[in-house]
Amino acid sequence: MEQNNLIQFDVICNEQDILEKILNWYNNTYKTDFEIVNWVGGELGFATIQTSKITSQRDIFNIGFQFGVLEEKMRANGEIDW
């Protein structure tokens, strides 16, 4: 069941570019519209993400999972530091 209400949530994330890559992939794959609407960098980064096309709360979990998978892969390949 698709909802058309605007939803915003905050996440802790130090890699804005990786998060943007995952959101673009997820949006293209699942026809959603997640976007970063605010970013606060520093020692610990925070992103505010919003969407109006969420099919279930699993979308949020899946984005976090895919982010973690990509981040671990990039670390293993030496593309990013711990």
PyMOL commands that set and color helices and strands:
alter all, ss='L'
color gray80, all
select helices_A, chain A and resi 16-30+58-76
alter helices_A, ss='H'
color red, helices_A
select strands_A, chain A and resi 7-12+35-40+46-51
alter strands_A, ss='S'
color yellow, strands_A
deselect
rebuild
show_as cartoon
